[in-house]
Amino acid sequence: MTAIDKSILTALGDIVGPDRVLTDADSLLQYGRDWTRAIMPQAGAIVLPATIAQVQDVVRLAARESLPVVPSGGRTGLSAGAVACHNELVLVLDRLNAIEDFNPVDRTVRCGAGVITAQLQQFAQEQGLFYPVDFASSGSSQIGGNISTNAGGIKVIRYGMTRDWVAGLKLVTGTGELLDLNRGLVKNNAGYDLRQLVIGAEGTLGVVVEATLSLARPPENPAVMVLGVPDMASIMSLLGAFQDRIELSAFEFFSELALSKVVQHQGLQRPFATATPYYALLEFEQPDERAMETAMTLFEHCVEQGWALDGVVSQSVAQAESLWRLREDISETISRWTPYKNDISTVVSRVPDFLIEVEAVVSASYPEFEIVWFGHIGDGNVHLNVLKPEEMAMDEFQRRCGEVSKWVFEIVQRHGGSISAEHGVGLLKKEYLQYSRSALEIEIMRQVKRVFDPRGIMNPGKIFDA
């Protein structure tokens, strides 16, 4: 792919303003990549529209010139879905950041694609409501990117994924047309729900420019409990015991290695003196005193069964936030080792056997590597992170991890799982897509993309090759 012609850059400047078209090296690097570091970005230019109409004009120009476009939000992705590496035009949505049309009756709010997740969460809180899609990158991820990747996070066990909170959205297709999908309706069976098709499409069908999002009542006095666990099978026993008696809003797990690195590098305290192979973090509401009494009874039962070796429960909001940091700070902490990430899942009932098989393959294949486990195990999703040794070249590290990934994905396939539970496919996982999707499914996806994006300009090369 050759560099973007100067006449096109001038035309882009006529649409958004010359100062909103960037070609300097720092901007190309900043906007051309996401949180992955395995692929070196090589963006052609950066454009920052301020309105939906400007986005449409930019895409129409790109379609006429057959110029590939990479939509860009908060760039917190972990599968290189927002990486521009072939002189693409990066369409940055930061300026579409208005929060409007809050409706207290419908409990909905209209957001531009560039609204930061934490900004929406704060707005909901100010209205006495709650936006429950939450994850470690909420301070920098954007709503458009969340929708394009169907972001999940730490509350999925109770609240579901991003798609469960999108009441409507607007999409600029690959021809520059604007689709207004579902318009906030709760019930709408008038044909295909194209909104759901767009959610999770990673920008390959068009640019999400606006969304109408649903809000919920806030959780009532949430408490956080961290339990030390001897093995992965016990984690699932804990989940079963607590789910039978308490409605959990989160059920997370992490390994001792994950905890030790967070404690060391983030200046946090261990939850208790006992070091155990794994830890489970549970969150639940306390509408009355009986909720905590039930939780403590369950904890004692789990200790008697040998499923829990030690534990702590929050006594204040500040302590609950500190306990959450033990889990939420893991990704930021281990990023310094440029981890090779596998974001895999299966149905919850198959998780114990699934994890035993995966752990056996990984332990045998990476005896000299540090392996960090964590994830949303309550919804069947685990994150496997292999840390790169400082002395090992990135190419060699990626090659070795890629070999074992195939064995891991064969296990995923046998268990009917997904190679990408919530991070998306992007560039990093597309060669493994066949482990989760049939050849017919992939071909239908290609046909759908051609309808929305007949010139093939929208985030080309992501998910699959056209």
KOLNU-637656 format. One record per residue (C-alpha): residue number from 1; x negated, y negated, z; residue in one letter; chain. Coordinates in pm, 1 decimal, m for minus. Last residue first. Example, Ala and Ser with C-alpha at 12.3 -4.5 7.8 and 13.67 -1.06 7.14 Angstrom:
<pts>
PT    nr         xx         yy         zz   rest   kette
PT     2    m1367.0      106.0      714.0      s       A
PT     1    m1230.0      450.0      780.0      a       A
</pts>
This chain:
<pts>
PT    nr         xx         yy         zz   rest   kette
PT   466     1169.8     1073.5      221.3      a       A
PT   465      911.0     1171.6      482.1      d       A
PT   464     1063.0     1251.7      821.2      f       A
PT   463     1123.0     1088.0     1162.1      i       A
PT   462      931.4      772.2     1052.8      k       A
PT   461      768.5      762.9      710.4      g       A
PT   460      957.7      454.0      600.1      p       A
PT   459     1080.6      211.1      867.6      n       A
PT   458     1353.0       72.9      639.4      m       A
PT   457     1230.5       29.1      280.1      i       A
PT   456     1375.0      340.8      116.4      g       A
PT   455     1537.9      147.8     m169.0      r       A
PT   454     1874.5      318.2     m107.6      p       A
PT   453     1876.5      238.1      266.8      d       A
PT   452     2217.0      313.6      420.1      f       A
PT   451     2317.2      574.2      159.8      v       A
PT   450     1962.1      703.5      110.2      r       A
PT   449     1925.0      749.6      487.4      k       A
PT   448     2231.7      974.5      494.8      v       A
PT   447     2081.5     1193.2      222.9      q       A
PT   446     1756.1     1226.8      416.9      r       A
PT   445     1947.7     1322.7      730.6      m       A
PT   444     2137.9     1583.8      528.3      i       A
PT   443     1802.2     1727.0      418.0      e       A
PT   442     1683.6     1743.4      778.3      i       A
PT   441     2000.2     1923.4      889.2      e       A
PT   440     1965.3     2175.0      604.1      l       A
PT   439     1602.6     2249.6      693.0      a       A
PT   438     1712.0     2316.4     1051.0      s       A
PT   437     1630.2     2076.8     1334.6      r       A
PT   436     1446.0     2135.6     1662.5      s       A
PT   435     1128.5     2320.2     1557.6      y       A
PT   434     1162.0     2168.0     1210.6      q       A
PT   433     1083.4     1824.2     1355.9      l       A
PT   432      724.5     1925.5     1435.3      y       A
PT   431      556.8     1727.0     1156.4      e       A
PT   430      769.6     1428.6     1262.6      k       A
PT   429      638.5     1416.9     1619.1      k       A
PT   428      371.5     1146.3     1611.3      l       A
PT   427      511.8      927.6     1335.6      l       A
PT   426      841.4      837.6     1497.5      g       A
PT   425     1021.2     1131.4     1659.5      v       A
PT   424     1210.8      970.4     1946.7      g       A
PT   423     1104.8      920.2     2307.3      h       A
PT   422     1418.8     1072.9     2462.0      e       A
PT   421     1424.9     1453.3     2443.9      a       A
PT   420     1174.4     1490.9     2164.2      s       A
PT   419     1073.6     1846.1     2072.0      i       A
PT   418     1425.8     1954.0     2162.5      s       A
PT   417     1552.8     2280.9     2305.2      g       A
PT   416     1715.3     2601.9     2183.6      g       A
PT   415     1502.3     2806.5     2423.3      h       A
PT   414     1316.3     2983.5     2143.4      r       A
PT   413     1259.9     2648.3     1972.8      q       A
PT   412     1107.0     2490.9     2282.0      v       A
PT   411      877.8     2792.9     2318.0      i       A
PT   410      768.5     2746.5     1955.9      e       A
PT   409      725.5     2379.4     2040.6      f       A
PT   408      471.8     2465.4     2311.0      v       A
PT   407      276.0     2684.2     2068.8      w       A
PT   406      274.7     2404.5     1809.2      k       A
PT   405      172.7     2155.9     2076.7      s       A
PT   404     m130.7     2371.9     2148.1      v       A
PT   403     m285.5     2293.4     1812.8      e       A
PT   402     m191.4     1925.9     1832.9      g       A
PT   401     m368.4     1888.7     2165.2      c       A
PT   400     m694.2     2010.6     2015.5      r       A
PT   399     m667.7     1784.0     1712.2      r       A
PT   398     m565.5     1478.7     1915.9      q       A
PT   397     m864.1     1518.6     2147.5      f       A
PT   396    m1103.5     1568.7     1857.2      e       A
PT   395     m976.9     1256.2     1682.2      d       A
PT   394     m984.4     1054.8     2006.7      m       A
PT   393    m1348.8     1138.6     2077.1      a       A
PT   392    m1412.0     1309.1     2411.3      m       A
PT   391    m1637.7     1142.6     2670.9      e       A
PT   390    m1356.6      976.7     2862.9      e       A
PT   389    m1155.2     1298.5     2894.2      p       A
PT   388     m807.5     1251.4     2743.4      k       A
PT   387     m520.7     1323.2     2981.4      l       A
PT   386     m260.9     1579.0     2872.9      v       A
PT   385       89.7     1463.7     2961.7      n       A
PT   384      391.3     1695.4     2971.2      l       A
PT   383      717.7     1509.4     3023.1      h       A
PT   382     1021.2     1712.2     3126.0      v       A
PT   381     1387.8     1682.7     3025.0      n       A
PT   380     1655.2     1930.0     3140.6      g       A
PT   379     1897.7     1670.3     3277.0      d       A
PT   378     1793.5     1708.1     3641.9      g       A
PT   377     1433.4     1750.3     3527.7      i       A
PT   376     1402.1     1386.2     3442.6      h       A
PT   375     1026.7     1393.3     3416.1      g       A
PT   374      680.4     1451.7     3549.0      f       A
PT   373      382.9     1675.4     3477.2      w       A
PT   372       22.6     1553.9     3450.8      v       A
PT   371     m235.3     1791.2     3304.9      i       A
PT   370     m606.5     1720.0     3351.9      e       A
PT   369     m811.8     1898.6     3087.9      f       A
PT   368    m1076.6     2170.1     3139.6      e       A
PT   367     m837.7     2467.4     3140.3      p       A
PT   366     m632.1     2324.1     2850.5      y       A
PT   365     m513.3     2628.1     2657.7      s       A
PT   364     m451.8     2873.1     2941.8      a       A
PT   363     m284.5     2611.9     3161.1      s       A
PT   362      m74.7     2483.4     2871.2      v       A
PT   361       48.8     2824.8     2763.5      v       A
PT   360      138.0     2932.3     3118.7      a       A
PT   359      301.9     2596.0     3194.8      e       A
PT   358      521.7     2621.4     2886.0      v       A
PT   357      640.1     2972.2     2969.6      e       A
PT   356      716.9     2892.0     3333.8      i       A
PT   355      884.3     2567.1     3230.8      l       A
PT   354     1129.1     2737.8     2995.2      f       A
PT   353     1209.5     3012.3     3245.4      d       A
PT   352     1302.8     2748.3     3506.9      p       A
PT   351     1468.6     2504.5     3258.0      v       A
PT   350     1720.6     2745.0     3107.1      r       A
PT   349     2020.1     2632.4     3315.3      s       A
PT   348     1936.7     2266.2     3250.6      v       A
PT   347     1967.4     2292.7     2872.6      v       A
PT   346     1634.2     2235.7     2702.2      t       A
PT   345     1391.2     1947.5     2687.7      s       A
PT   344     1056.4     1817.5     2567.1      i       A
PT   343      866.0     1488.5     2575.3      d       A
PT   342      509.8     1596.8     2497.3      n       A
PT   341      253.1     1325.1     2547.8      k       A
PT   340     m117.6     1313.0     2468.8      y       A
PT   339     m247.8     1074.4     2731.6      p       A
PT   338     m462.8      769.1     2656.9      t       A
PT   337     m647.7      800.8     2991.3      w       A
PT   336     m572.3      439.1     3087.5      r       A
PT   335     m203.9      511.5     3021.7      s       A
PT   334     m201.7      735.9     3330.0      i       A
PT   333     m102.9      458.3     3569.5      t       A
PT   332      156.7      292.4     3346.5      e       A
PT   331      333.2      623.2     3287.7      s       A
PT   330      323.1      720.2     3656.4      i       A
PT   329      453.1      392.3     3799.4      d       A
PT   328      817.8      503.0     3789.4      e       A
PT   327      774.0      813.5     4003.8      r       A
PT   326      584.1      688.0     4307.8      l       A
PT   325      747.9      351.5     4240.6      r       A
PT   324     1084.0      500.2     4332.3      w       A
PT   323      959.7      565.2     4685.5      l       A
PT   322      857.6      201.7     4722.0      s       A
PT   321     1198.2       82.0     4594.7      e       A
PT   320     1376.9      304.8     4846.1      a       A
PT   319     1151.7      169.1     5121.4      q       A
PT   318     1242.7     m187.5     5029.7      a       A
PT   317     1613.8     m106.4     5019.7      v       A
PT   316     1591.8       40.4     5368.1      s       A
PT   315     1576.0      372.9     5553.9      q       A
PT   314     1459.0      581.4     5259.8      s       A
PT   313     1441.2      958.6     5303.2      v       A
PT   312     1128.1     1167.1     5355.3      v       A
PT   311     1039.9     1528.4     5289.3      g       A
PT   310      836.7     1835.7     5365.9      d       A
PT   309      799.8     2196.3     5247.4      l       A
PT   308     1113.5     2225.5     5033.8      a       A
PT   307     1235.9     2539.5     4854.0      w       A
PT   306     1132.8     2766.5     5141.5      g       A
PT   305     1491.7     2868.8     5212.3      q       A
PT   304     1480.2     2715.6     5561.1      e       A
PT   303     1340.2     2393.4     5412.4      v       A
PT   302     1624.6     2386.7     5158.9      c       A
PT   301     1882.7     2429.5     5436.6      h       A
PT   300     1726.9     2145.7     5635.1      e       A
PT   299     1742.3     1921.4     5329.3      f       A
PT   298     2105.7     2014.9     5268.8      l       A
PT   297     2196.8     1919.8     5624.6      t       A
PT   296     2008.2     1593.0     5581.4      m       A
PT   295     2199.6     1512.5     5261.5      a       A
PT   294     2534.8     1593.5     5423.9      t       A
PT   293     2460.0     1365.1     5717.5      e       A
PT   292     2350.6     1094.0     5473.6      m       A
PT   291     2681.7     1113.8     5286.6      a       A
PT   290     2882.6     1139.2     5608.1      r       A
PT   289     2769.0      795.1     5717.2      e       A
PT   288     2979.4      621.0     5448.3      d       A
PT   287     2965.3      509.9     5083.3      p       A
PT   286     2606.8      633.9     5073.6      q       A
PT   285     2511.7      682.3     4707.9      e       A
PT   284     2253.4      930.7     4586.1      f       A
PT   283     1895.6      929.3     4457.9      e       A
PT   282     1670.1     1234.5     4452.0      l       A
PT   281     1294.9     1255.3     4396.2      l       A
PT   280     1141.1     1602.1     4371.2      a       A
PT   279      771.9     1662.7     4431.0      y       A
PT   278      531.2     1927.8     4305.9      y       A
PT   277      216.3     2114.3     4413.7      p       A
PT   276      246.9     1996.7     4775.4      t       A
PT   275       34.9     1761.6     4985.3      a       A
PT   274      175.4     1716.9     5336.8      t       A
PT   273      110.2     1375.3     5491.0      a       A
PT   272      433.0     1211.4     5378.2      f       A
PT   271      553.2      972.5     5104.2      p       A
PT   270      193.6      893.7     5009.2      r       A
PT   269      124.9      523.0     5023.8      q       A
PT   268       85.5      298.8     4719.2      l       A
PT   267     m221.3      106.2     4602.4      g       A
PT   266     m136.2      145.0     4235.2      q       A
PT   265     m452.0      327.7     4123.1      h       A
PT   264     m506.1      582.5     4398.8      q       A
PT   263     m143.6      641.6     4494.7      v       A
PT   262      m39.8      668.8     4129.8      v       A
PT   261     m327.1      907.9     4055.2      k       A
PT   260     m250.1     1127.5     4356.3      s       A
PT   259      119.4     1140.6     4271.6      l       A
PT   258       65.1     1251.1     3911.0      a       A
PT   257     m185.8     1514.2     4021.7      l       A
PT   256       61.5     1639.5     4283.0      e       A
PT   255      321.3     1686.7     4010.4      s       A
PT   254      635.0     1490.4     3936.8      f       A
PT   253     1010.9     1542.5     3956.2      f       A
PT   252     1325.3     1337.7     3907.4      e       A
PT   251     1688.6     1379.6     4010.6      f       A
PT   250     1893.4     1063.0     3974.2      a       A
PT   249     2249.5      944.2     4040.9      s       A
PT   248     2332.0     1258.6     4235.4      l       A
PT   247     2689.3     1345.2     4325.8      e       A
PT   246     2648.0     1542.9     4645.4      i       A
PT   245     2762.2     1888.8     4760.9      r       A
PT   244     2700.2     2137.2     4478.1      d       A
PT   243     2452.3     1903.3     4313.4      q       A
PT   242     2228.0     1920.3     4621.5      f       A
PT   241     2188.7     2298.4     4626.3      a       A
PT   240     2156.5     2335.3     4250.7      g       A
PT   239     1890.3     2066.1     4223.9      l       A
PT   238     1694.6     2212.0     4512.1      l       A
PT   237     1696.5     2554.7     4346.1      s       A
PT   236     1572.4     2388.5     4026.8      m       A
PT   235     1280.8     2234.1     4212.9      i       A
PT   234     1212.3     2569.7     4376.8      s       A
PT   233     1147.0     2723.5     4035.4      a       A
PT   232      891.4     2451.6     3967.9      m       A
PT   231      675.4     2546.9     4265.6      d       A
PT   230      596.1     2463.3     4630.2      p       A
PT   229      809.9     2146.8     4662.9      v       A
PT   228      758.8     1828.1     4864.8      g       A
PT   227     1080.7     1628.2     4886.7      l       A
PT   226     1143.2     1260.0     4816.6      v       A
PT   225     1480.2     1113.1     4914.4      m       A
PT   224     1623.6      784.8     4790.6      v       A
PT   223     1939.7      620.9     4920.9      a       A
PT   222     2188.3      410.5     4725.5      p       A
PT   221     2418.2      170.5     4916.0      n       A
PT   220     2712.1      179.7     4674.7      e       A
PT   219     2613.6      201.1     4309.8      p       A
PT   218     2725.2      m99.7     4102.9      p       A
PT   217     3050.7      m79.6     3905.8      r       A
PT   216     2985.2      m18.6     3539.9      a       A
PT   215     2897.7     m220.9     3227.2      l       A
PT   214     2971.0     m153.6     2860.7      s       A
PT   213     2756.0     m292.9     2583.5      l       A
PT   212     2848.2     m482.6     2269.0      t       A
PT   211     2541.1     m477.8     2050.5      a       A
PT   210     2354.1     m706.4     1812.3      e       A
PT   209     2080.2     m692.7     1546.2      v       A
PT   208     2026.1     m320.1     1492.0      v       A
PT   207     1811.0     m311.6     1178.1      v       A
PT   206     1872.1      m46.3      913.8      g       A
PT   205     1896.9      326.7      853.0      l       A
PT   204     1537.0      415.6      948.9      t       A
PT   203     1536.4      186.9     1252.3      g       A
PT   202     1471.9      471.0     1496.2      e       A
PT   201     1798.0      653.6     1410.1      a       A
PT   200     1878.5      703.2     1779.7      g       A
PT   199     2204.5      508.7     1765.0      i       A
PT   198     2286.2      452.8     1396.3      v       A
PT   197     2489.1      772.3     1366.6      l       A
PT   196     2679.7      687.1     1683.5      q       A
PT   195     2789.5      354.7     1535.6      r       A
PT   194     2894.3      530.2     1215.0      l       A
PT   193     3192.3      679.8     1398.9      d       A
PT   192     3358.4      855.0     1104.0      y       A
PT   191     3727.3      796.2     1040.7      g       A
PT   190     3981.7      589.3     1230.2      a       A
PT   189     3947.8      769.0     1563.7      n       A
PT   188     3891.5      455.9     1769.5      n       A
PT   187     3949.9      462.9     2143.5      k       A
PT   186     3737.4      248.1     2375.3      v       A
PT   185     3697.5      m26.2     2116.0      l       A
PT   184     3406.1     m265.1     2144.8      g       A
PT   183     3386.9     m362.8     1778.1      r       A
PT   182     3346.1       m4.0     1647.4      n       A
PT   181     3069.1      m91.3     1398.2      l       A
PT   180     3018.7     m436.8     1244.7      d       A
PT   179     2808.2     m361.7      935.2      l       A
PT   178     2602.7     m641.0      777.5      l       A
PT   177     2459.0     m594.6      427.3      e       A
PT   176     2088.4     m662.0      371.1      g       A
PT   175     2031.8     m371.0      133.2      t       A
PT   174     1850.8     m158.3      393.3      g       A
PT   173     2143.2     m210.1      629.4      t       A
PT   172     2181.0     m489.4      883.8      v       A
PT   171     2356.9     m327.8     1178.2      l       A
PT   170     2601.0     m471.8     1429.5      k       A
PT   169     2696.0     m271.8     1736.2      l       A
PT   168     2992.9     m157.3     1940.2      g       A
PT   167     3081.6       m1.6     2273.9      a       A
PT   166     2723.7      110.7     2336.2      v       A
PT   165     2712.9      248.9     2690.0      w       A
PT   164     2720.9      625.9     2624.1      d       A
PT   163     2472.6      582.8     2339.3      r       A
PT   162     2212.6      457.8     2589.4      t       A
PT   161     2200.5      798.8     2756.9      m       A
PT   160     2409.7      945.7     3037.3      g       A
PT   159     2523.5      787.9     3363.1      y       A
PT   158     2489.9     1062.7     3622.3      r       A
PT   157     2200.5     1288.0     3518.1      i       A
PT   156     2084.0     1012.2     3283.6      v       A
PT   155     1978.1      776.5     3564.8      k       A
PT   154     1597.6      788.7     3526.6      i       A
PT   153     1547.6      716.0     3160.0      g       A
PT   152     1748.6      766.6     2844.2      g       A
PT   151     1678.4      553.5     2538.4      a       A
PT   150     1884.2      622.7     2227.7      n       A
PT   149     1575.7      535.0     2018.9      t       A
PT   148     1740.3      268.8     1801.0      s       A
PT   147     1968.1      169.0     2087.2      i       A
PT   146     1681.7      109.8     2328.3      n       A
PT   145     1491.8      m72.4     2054.3      g       A
PT   144     1781.2     m310.9     1998.4      g       A
PT   143     1824.7     m359.4     2373.2      i       A
PT   142     1462.3     m455.8     2429.9      q       A
PT   141     1186.5     m296.7     2637.3      s       A
PT   140      969.6     m533.1     2844.2      s       A
PT   139     1087.0     m524.6     3205.8      g       A
PT   138     1286.8     m206.3     3150.1      s       A
PT   137      963.7      m16.5     3073.0      s       A
PT   136      982.8      215.3     3375.9      a       A
PT   135     1334.7      327.8     3294.0      f       A
PT   134     1697.8      223.7     3338.4      d       A
PT   133     2029.4      261.9     3158.9      v       A
PT   132     2274.8      185.1     3440.2      p       A
PT   131     2396.7     m165.4     3358.8      y       A
PT   130     2574.0     m263.9     3681.3      f       A
PT   129     2845.2     m506.6     3788.5      l       A
PT   128     2894.2     m789.3     4039.2      g       A
PT   127     2867.1    m1046.9     3760.7      q       A
PT   126     2518.1    m1149.6     3876.7      e       A
PT   125     2422.5     m781.5     3877.0      q       A
PT   124     2524.6     m749.3     3512.1      a       A
PT   123     2304.6    m1047.2     3420.3      f       A
PT   122     2011.1     m894.5     3608.5      q       A
PT   121     2050.3     m562.6     3425.8      q       A
PT   120     2074.4     m748.0     3094.6      l       A
PT   119     1749.7     m932.2     3163.5      q       A
PT   118     1590.4     m605.1     3279.4      a       A
PT   117     1666.3     m452.7     2938.6      t       A
PT   116     1513.7     m748.4     2751.7      i       A
PT   115     1750.0     m907.5     2499.4      v       A
PT   114     1598.8     m895.1     2149.7      g       A
PT   113     1887.3     m705.5     1989.5      a       A
PT   112     2129.7     m982.4     2079.5      g       A
PT   111     2378.0     m893.8     2349.3      c       A
PT   110     2756.4     m890.7     2377.7      r       A
PT   109     2899.8     m802.9     2717.8      v       A
PT   108     3160.7     m551.7     2827.0      t       A
PT   107     3355.2     m485.5     3146.3      r       A
PT   106     3683.5     m479.9     2951.4      d       A
PT   105     3849.6     m706.0     3206.6      v       A
PT   104     3533.6     m895.6     3302.4      p       A
PT   103     3453.3     m980.9     2938.0      n       A
PT   102     3106.9    m1130.7     2890.0      f       A
PT   101     3099.5    m1298.6     2551.7      d       A
PT   100     2729.2    m1380.2     2530.9      e       A
PT    99     2375.2    m1270.7     2616.0      i       A
PT    98     2135.8    m1427.1     2363.4      a       A
PT    97     1798.5    m1277.4     2272.4      n       A
PT    96     1777.6    m1266.1     1895.6      l       A
PT    95     1440.0    m1444.1     1914.7      r       A
PT    94     1244.3    m1128.1     2005.0      d       A
PT    93     1367.6     m937.3     1697.9      l       A
PT    92     1035.8     m886.1     1518.9      v       A
PT    91     1052.2     m767.8     1157.1      l       A
PT    90      710.7     m619.6     1080.0      v       A
PT    89      641.4     m630.2      704.8      l       A
PT    88      446.7     m319.1      616.2      e       A
PT    87       75.6     m314.1      538.0      n       A
PT    86       53.8       66.0      573.4      h       A
PT    85        7.8      120.2      950.4      c       A
PT    84      307.9      m48.6     1110.7      a       A
PT    83      383.1      122.8     1441.6      v       A
PT    82      739.6       95.2     1573.9      a       A
PT    81      818.0      468.9     1584.0      g       A
PT    80      469.1      548.1     1709.9      a       A
PT    79      611.4      819.1     1939.5      s       A
PT    78      580.3      647.0     2279.7      l       A
PT    77      788.9      335.0     2230.1      g       A
PT    76      733.8       20.8     2440.3      t       A
PT    75      721.5     m207.1     2136.8      r       A
PT    74      969.3     m452.7     2292.6      g       A
PT    73     1158.9     m473.4     1965.9      g       A
PT    72     1012.0     m425.0     1616.8      s       A
PT    71     1181.6     m326.7     1291.4      p       A
PT    70      925.0     m196.7     1038.5      v       A
PT    69      998.9     m310.3      682.3      v       A
PT    68      865.7     m169.4      355.5      p       A
PT    67      855.9     m415.7       63.4      l       A
PT    66     1039.4     m294.5     m246.4      s       A
PT    65     1037.5     m660.8     m364.8      e       A
PT    64     1413.1     m686.7     m403.8      r       A
PT    63     1466.0     m480.3      m85.0      a       A
PT    62     1223.5     m699.2      111.8      a       A
PT    61     1404.7    m1012.8       m1.4      l       A
PT    60     1739.1     m866.1       99.7      r       A
PT    59     1586.8     m760.6      434.9      v       A
PT    58     1461.2    m1113.0      504.9      v       A
PT    57     1794.4    m1266.9      404.7      d       A
PT    56     1986.9    m1029.8      631.3      q       A
PT    55     1754.6    m1099.7      924.6      v       A
PT    54     1801.8    m1472.1      862.4      q       A
PT    53     2179.1    m1428.8      873.6      a       A
PT    52     2147.4    m1240.1     1201.9      i       A
PT    51     1969.3    m1539.5     1348.7      t       A
PT    50     1626.4    m1639.2     1483.0      a       A
PT    49     1397.8    m1446.8     1246.2      p       A
PT    48     1040.9    m1364.9     1352.1      l       A
PT    47      829.8    m1232.7     1061.3      v       A
PT    46      496.7    m1052.7     1099.0      i       A
PT    45      272.7     m967.8      806.0      a       A
PT    44       90.3     m676.1      645.8      g       A
PT    43       58.7     m454.4      951.6      a       A
PT    42     m232.8     m217.0      992.0      q       A
PT    41     m193.8      m36.5     1321.4      p       A
PT    40     m444.9      229.0     1433.2      m       A
PT    39     m266.0      550.7     1523.3      i       A
PT    38     m324.6      738.1     1850.8      a       A
PT    37     m269.9      432.2     2070.9      r       A
PT    36       95.6      470.1     2154.4      t       A
PT    35      252.5      181.8     2347.4      w       A
PT    34      371.1       15.2     2027.0      d       A
PT    33      178.0     m130.3     1736.3      r       A
PT    32      205.4     m389.8     1460.0      g       A
PT    31      324.6     m674.9     1677.5      y       A
PT    30        7.0     m724.1     1879.6      q       A
PT    29     m235.4     m610.3     1609.0      l       A
PT    28      m88.9     m822.6     1330.5      l       A
PT    27      m56.0    m1112.0     1574.5      s       A
PT    26     m422.5    m1095.2     1675.5      d       A
PT    25     m540.9    m1065.2     1315.1      a       A
PT    24     m353.7    m1370.7     1187.2      d       A
PT    23      m71.2    m1308.4      939.8      t       A
PT    22      229.5    m1463.8     1109.9      l       A
PT    21      552.7    m1586.0      952.0      v       A
PT    20      750.0    m1786.2     1207.7      r       A
PT    19      543.0    m2104.0     1157.4      d       A
PT    18      649.8    m2114.6      792.0      p       A
PT    17     1019.8    m2131.0      884.6      g       A
PT    16     1261.5    m1839.1      891.0      v       A
PT    15     1391.4    m1821.9      532.9      i       A
PT    14     1148.2    m2053.3      346.8      d       A
PT    13      863.6    m1889.1      536.2      g       A
PT    12      973.3    m1551.6      400.3      l       A
PT    11      959.0    m1695.7       48.4      a       A
PT    10      605.9    m1823.5      113.2      t       A
PT     9      500.6    m1482.1      241.8      l       A
PT     8      650.9    m1325.9      m70.9      i       A
PT     7      453.8    m1564.3     m292.8      s       A
PT     6      138.1    m1477.3      m98.4      k       A
PT     5      172.6    m1110.7     m193.1      d       A
PT     4      177.7     m859.7       92.2      i       A
PT     3     m139.4     m652.6       98.9      a       A
PT     2     m147.2     m334.1     m106.0      t       A
PT     1        0.0        0.0        0.0      m       A
</pts>
